[in-house]
Amino acid sequence: MQSPSGGSVDAQTIEALDAARHIDLVHEHAAHNYSPLPVVLAVGEGAWVTDVAGRRYLDCLAGYSALNFGHRHPRLVARAKAQLDRLTLTSRAFHSDQLGPFVADLARLTGKDRILPMNTGAEGVETALKVSRRWGYEVKGVAPEQANIVTMAGNFHGRTTTIISFSTDPDARHGYGPFTPGFRSVPYGDADALAAAIDENTVAVLLEPIQGEAGVIIPPQGYLTRVREICTQQRVLMIGDEVQSGLARTGRTFACDHEGVVPDIYIMGKALGGGIAPVSAIAADADVIDVFTPGSHGSTFGGNPLAAALGHEVVAMLSTGEFQENARRLGEHMRAGLEPLLGHGVIALRVRGAWAALDIDPALMTGYELCTRMAQHGVLAKDAHTSTIRLAPPLVATADDMGVMAQAIADSLRAA
Ligand SMILES: *Cc1c(COP(=O)(O)O)cnc(C)c1O
C-alpha cells in the first residue's frame, strides 16, 4: 500500500496510525464519492462503536438500518463463524444446505410463495423491475417494449444506471446519462396523481412505504391502502421497497404492515445480512416470480451459503417479534426526548418506530454541522438533506441510550 508521502504502510503500522493519518489515506487513495464525518471507527458492540483513540460513540445511523440488530450481535456472529468453518460459496450452479431453509423461512415471514436472493439493495430493486416488466409482457399482455413503471418523486432505490434514471435528485443523476426509459414520476403521497399516471402499459408502481433517504417522509394515513386498491383495480404490480423501512425498523416487520397492506413484491436488503454481509432479496407469489426461467436472471454471490445462513438467522430473530417491540419502545423514548426540541432549533419532527428525522432551523446550522457537533458529544448520525438529520439507532439500544442521544442533540443545537 502507498501512503500519501510515498512510503509503504504495513498491517502493523495501520493499527498505530492516528485518526488524521487514516483520513489522509482515504482522501488520497479512495474516490471522493463520500464526505464522512472525521471519526475513524475500530470496534463496534451493540449500539456503540469505539474509534482508534478509544473514544466511544452511540451509533444512531446503524449503517442506514443495515445494523438493526446492532454491531456483532452474538447470534449472528456465531452463525457466521459456524458457516465460515463449513462452506462459504457454491454459486447457484449447485445447491447448498443453507439456501433451502433460508428461502422457506423468508417466504413464510413475507407470506409469499418464493424468494429470489441477491446481494445489494440496488440488485433487489433491479430484480423487481425486471420481473415486473417480464410479467407485464408475458402475463398482462403489454405490447413489446412498451412497459412503463410509475415511481415517486424524492425516491431512493440505489445507484445503478437504471435506478438513477428515475431518481429526482440532481446529485444522483448529474453526468450519468443517457438514462433508461420506461419510468414516470408522480408526487409521493398523492394517490390521485398515481391513478392518473397509470395507463394500459403500466406494469408496476415502485415505492418506499416510508421514504428514508428523503428524510423519513411518512405518507398520509390511508395512502398505502389507496395505492394497493389502485394497483389491484388497474392490474398493476405494487412493489414495496422495504430495504430500509423493513425488518423491524418501524416497529413492525414491514412498514406496509402499519396499514395492513401487502404489496405484490417485497424488496428487502440492508438488515437482511445482519450487518455482516450484503444480503438482499425479493419475495413474490408464483404467478409473478415464475416468469423468471433458468438463465433469465442471476448473481454469482446471490444466495451464497454464508449469506443464506445469515439471512436465515435474521428471519429467525424477526420471527419472535422481539425486535419489532424494541423498535416501538425505542420510538416512544425518541419521541419523548426529541419533542422538547421543537421550537428550539428543531422545526419539524417525524417518528415511526425507531426511525426519526429532525428538520433543523436552516438559520441555525446545516445538518452536516449538527452531526459534526453531535459526534463531539459522542453520538453519530447523518444528515439526510441540507437541514434534515435522520436517526435510526440499532434496535438493541436502551432507553438510557435514547436519553444520551437527545441530550447530545440538545447540547449541539445550544452551542450554535
Ligand atoms: C439503501 C437502499 C437501497 C439500495 O441498497 P444498496 O444495498 O445500497 O444497493 C434501495 N432502496 C432503499 C429504500 C434503500 O434505503
The ligand as a Tripos MOL2 file, in Angstrom:
@<TRIPOS>MOLECULE
LIG
   15    15     1     0     0
SMALL
NO_CHARGES

@<TRIPOS>ATOM
      1 C1        -30.2310    1.6400    0.6980 C.3       1 LIG1
      2 C2        -31.4310    1.4870   -0.1490 C.ar      1 LIG1
      3 C3        -31.3770    0.8280   -1.3840 C.ar      1 LIG1
      4 C4        -30.0770    0.3860   -2.0130 C.3       1 LIG1
      5 O1        -29.3920   -0.5330   -1.2560 O.3       1 LIG1
      6 P1        -27.8220   -0.7970   -1.5520 P.3       1 LIG1
      7 O2        -27.5130   -2.0120   -0.7250 O.co2     1 LIG1
      8 O3        -27.0790    0.4220   -1.1080 O.co2     1 LIG1
      9 O4        -27.6910   -1.0420   -3.0150 O.co2     1 LIG1
     10 C5        -32.5600    0.6140   -2.0650 C.ar      1 LIG1
     11 N1        -33.7250    1.0580   -1.5730 N.ar      1 LIG1
     12 C6        -33.8190    1.7000   -0.3980 C.ar      1 LIG1
     13 C7        -35.1520    2.1490    0.1000 C.3       1 LIG1
     14 C8        -32.6800    1.9520    0.3560 C.ar      1 LIG1
     15 O5        -32.7600    2.6330    1.5010 O.3       1 LIG1
@<TRIPOS>BOND
     1     1     2 1
     2     2     3 ar
     3     2    14 ar
     4     3     4 1
     5     3    10 ar
     6     4     5 1
     7     5     6 1
     8     6     7 2
     9     6     8 1
    10     6     9 1
    11    10    11 ar
    12    11    12 ar
    13    12    13 1
    14    12    14 ar
    15    14    15 1
@<TRIPOS>SUBSTRUCTURE
     1 LIG1         1 GROUP 0 **** ****
